[in-house]
Amino acid sequence: MLTREQAKVAVHAELRSRNLTEPFGADDLLAFCKEMRGNLEFRTQGEALSDIKTWTEKWEALWLR
């Protein structure tokens, strides 16, 4: 099980490894969030998609815009 902070670090590491050049589109963002939720074992699955989406959007805002 991962803490929220550990999961956030894992999401950011995956984003960096993909060498993105632009933010995800809406469909790609949802697919990425679902993929990460499936790859990571959260303590609570209920908020996992929302957390991943938030972390991804903040990462994109910092690194891609």
QUIRADA-V913287 format. One record per residue. N is the residue number from 0. RES is the residue in one small letter. PHI is phi in whole degrees, -180 to 180 (* if undefined). OMEGA is omega in whole degrees, -180 to 180 (NA if undefined). Layout:
# QUIRADA-V913287
<<N | RES | PHI | OMEGA> <N | RES | PHI | OMEGA>>
This chain:
# QUIRADA-V913287
<<0 | m | * | 179> <1 | l | -104 | 169> <2 | t | -76 | 178> <3 | r | -61 | -180> <4 | e | -65 | 178> <5 | q | -64 | 179> <6 | a | -65 | 178> <7 | k | -61 | 178> <8 | v | -61 | 179> <9 | a | -65 | 178> <10 | v | -64 | 179> <11 | h | -63 | 178> <12 | a | -64 | 178> <13 | e | -65 | 178> <14 | l | -62 | 178> <15 | r | -62 | -177> <16 | s | -67 | -179> <17 | r | -84 | 179> <18 | n | 49 | -179> <19 | l | -66 | 177> <20 | t | -113 | 178> <21 | e | -153 | 180> <22 | p | -63 | 175> <23 | f | -64 | 167> <24 | g | -76 | -176> <25 | a | -58 | -179> <26 | d | -67 | 179> <27 | d | -67 | 178> <28 | l | -63 | 179> <29 | l | -62 | 179> <30 | a | -63 | 179> <31 | f | -63 | -179> <32 | c | -61 | 179> <33 | k | -66 | 178> <34 | e | -61 | -179> <35 | m | -67 | 178> <36 | r | -61 | 178> <37 | g | -72 | -178> <38 | n | -81 | -176> <39 | l | -107 | 179> <40 | e | -104 | -179> <41 | f | -86 | 174> <42 | r | -63 | 176> <43 | t | -128 | -180> <44 | q | -80 | -175> <45 | g | -56 | -177> <46 | e | -102 | -174> <47 | a | -58 | -178> <48 | l | -61 | 180> <49 | s | -63 | 179> <50 | d | -63 | -179> <51 | i | -61 | 179> <52 | k | -61 | -180> <53 | t | -62 | -180> <54 | w | -62 | -179> <55 | t | -66 | -180> <56 | e | -63 | 178> <57 | k | -68 | 178> <58 | w | -64 | 179> <59 | e | -61 | 180> <60 | a | -62 | -179> <61 | l | -77 | -170> <62 | w | -104 | -173> <63 | l | -116 | -177> <64 | r | -116 | NA>>
